[in-house]
Amino acid sequence: MRYLPMSAAFALSALLAVPAFAQINSAQKMDNNDAAALKQLAQANLNEVESGKAAASKAQNPQVKQFAQKMVTDHQQMYDELKSLAQKKGVALPQSASLKDKAGTQMMQRASGAEFDKKYMEQMVKDHQKDVKEADGIAAKAKDPDFKSAVQQASGKIKEHLAMAERIARSAGTGSSSPSSSGTSSSSGVTPHTNFSNSK
């Protein structure tokens, strides 16, 4: 019986293993629309982390400062969870806040004291009202079951953030009177969004 040289045998075994590996990748691959929505959601979380860091540093009102830090913590965690999912699905995610969002944060930082607090909390209320609708829409259209579950969990967290933002906006005297679209009570406890569009 003739034996193949070691290098040839190794090459042959690797070649035979390719179809199975490709099959696994194919099963994990996301629908293009899901992949785009995943990237969009990841970008939104990075944007919230960026603006939250700025607000946590600059806010005057303790509740606003605490809320901003919560945005950093929660949205970083949400991003990390999406990153883990994206790696399994072969989707490359953005690594930093968008240039447009960075510019918006810089403009907001021109204000100071109570004026900054007011602008930040008003923006958070508006963003999260929009995010609730967009998250529910993405969850309804998502085809990948893992992604659908992740967005549904994110939607619950966004509604929690919205209730917090509305409560703090009122208690901090920022004058935000926009009605909540989350259907959640703004009297929920606070230890004090995710914007699903790349612009704010």
N, C-alpha and C positions, 0 to 999 in steps of 0.2 A: 504494500500500500504506500502510495506517495503522499508525503506531507507538504503542505504549502509552507513557504518561508514564513517566519513569524510576522513580518511586516505585512505580507499579503493577507495572512489569516486575520490579522487585526483590522485591516482595511475592509475585508469582506464582512466581518461581524458588525463593524460600524455601519456599513451600507445597509445591511439587513435590518438594523435597528432604526433606521431613519423613518420608515413608514409609521411605526408605532409612535415614535416621538411626534411626528407631524400630526398624527391623529389626536394626540393629547392636546397639542396646541390649537388645533382646529376646534376642539370641543370647548376650550377655554376662551377662544376669541370672541370679542363683543361685537354686536351690531354697530355699524358706523355711527348711527344716531346716538346710541347709548355711550359710545366712546367720546363723542363730541360733548355730550351732556356731562359726562364724568370730568372731562377737562375743564368745562365751564364751572362746575361746582367746586373743583379744586382751586381754580383761580379765585373764585369768590371767597373761599375760606382764607386764602393767603392775603387777599385785600383787607379782610376784616381783622386779621392778625396785625397787619401793618398799621391800620388806623387805630386799632385798640391800643397798641404800644404807644402811639403818639398821645392819645387821650389819657392814658394811665399816667403819663409823665407830666402832662400839661394841665389837666383838669384841676379845678379849685374845689368843687363840691366833693366831699368824701364819697357820697353815693355814686356820683358820676365816675369818679376815679376807680371805685370798686367794680362798677359795671364794666368799665373799659378793660380792666384786668381779667374779668370773667370772659369777655369776648376773646381776648388773647388765648386764654387757657382752653376754652371750649372749641374755638375754631382751629387751633393747632391740633387738638386731639381729633377733630373731624377730618382735617387734612391728612393726618397720619393714617387714619383708618382707610381713607380713600386711596392713599398711596399704596397701602398693602394690597387692596383690591386691584388697583391698576397694574401692579407688578404681576399678579396672577393672570390678568387678562391681556398682558402685553401692551398696555397703553402708557405712553409717555406723558407725564404731567408737567405743568409749569412749576418752576422752582421759587418764584418770587412774585410779589405784588405787581400788577400791571403798571405801566408808565402813567396811564391816565389816572389810575387810582392814587398813585404816589403824588401826582401833581395836585389832585383834589385835597389830599391830606395836608400838603404843604400850604395850600391856600387857606385851609381851615385854621392852621396853626398861626396865621397872622393875627387871629383874634386871641384874646386872653381873658382870664378870670371868668366871671359869670357869662360873658358873651360867648366865650369858647364853649363852655358847658352847654349853653343853650343851643348853639349850632350843632354840636356833636349829638346831643340827645334827640333833637328834631330829625337829624339825618338818620339816626338809628331807628326811630319809629317808622319813618317813610320807607327805609330800606327793608325792614323786616315785614312790613305790611305787603310789600311787593314780593318779597321772598317766599312768603307763605303760599301765595297763589302759584308762583313759578315752581316751587318744590312739589306741590300737589300735582301740577301738570306734568312734570317730569316723571314722577312716580307712576302716574296713570299710563304714560306712554312707554315706559321702560320695558324692554323685552328680557333682558338678563335678570334672572331672579335674585342674584346676589346684589346687583346694583339697585334693583327695585327696593329691596329690603333696606339697603343703606340710605337711600333717599327718604324712605318713610321714617326712618329713625331721625334723620336730619330735620325733617319737617316738624317732628315733635319738639326738637330742641329749638328750632327757630320760633315756634309759637311761644315757647317758654321765654325766649329772649324778648319777643315782642311785648309780652305782658310786663316783663321787668322794665323795658324801655319806657312804656307808657306810664307806668307807676312812678318811675324816677323823674320823668319829664314833668309830671304834675307836681310832685313833692319838691322838686328842685326849682319850681316856679319858672320853667322854660316856656310855658304857655302852649304846649303841643296839645291840640284838641282833635287831631285826626282820629276817627273811629277805628277800632281794631277790626281787622278782617280775619283774625284767627279764631274768634268765637270763644277765646279763653278769657277768664276773669283777670283783670289787671291787678287784683288784690292778692295775687299769689305771692308767697314769701320770696325774698330776694337775698341772696348773698352777693348782691348789691343791696348774618347775619352771615347771614350768609347771603350775600347778593348773588343770585344765579345768573345775572347778566354782568358782563365785564365792566360796564359803566355804572356810575353811581349818580 
